[in-house]
Amino acid sequence: MPLEQLVLASGNAGKLKELAHLLEPLHMAVRSQADFEVNPPEETGLTFVENALIKAREAAKVSGLPALGDDSGLVVDALDGAPGIYSARFAGPDASDADNNEKLLERLAGLPLERRNAHFHCCLVMLRSAEDPAPLIATGTWHGQILEAPRGQGGFGYDPLFLDPKLGATAAELTMAEKARISHRGQALMGLIERIKEG
């Protein structure tokens, strides 16, 4: 059965913009959970997949529509995987992107580029309903390094600090189309779209 509408279980404007762009090939109406006054649930999981599932279930329950939960973050080798699932609140519960970037730079101060390896990880979970016992799950990773100063005006979150060494550009210097092709979220969504088409 083709999906006609999908609720994105996120209040992050940058994430919503990216996901709506990536979902265009499915020709479905993509709605924000804000349209249904979904209160973001407490993210009590210890992994990206647990938190994506919590978000998707709440959005599906309140909206009555299929929901897509996205939990993603930056995993830095030198910080033992931090900020990880706490990426959005690395510098505190109400932290801005700038606050989080500043804290990351402080934690990595003095480390040479070869010791600043990191990757973005994205987990997408799609539920057909809040009680869906078999969610569709897809993941993606994007490897790079953390710069000592931000570069670029695009993207959101840690994008200005995240360098893709193969491209020689930060995530914030890429167009949305370029980022969609190679990013962790783009990879996860391509996998998810294939699974939706199969189903």
Secondary structure by P-SEA (a helix, b strand, c coil): ccccccccccccaaaaaaaaaaaccccccccccccccccccccccccaaaaaaaaaaaaaaaaccbbbbbbbbbbbccccccccccccccccccccaaaaaaaaaaaacccccccbbbbbbbbbbbbccccccbbbbbbbbbbbbbcccccccccccccccccccccccccccccaaaaaaccaaaaaaaaaaaaaaac
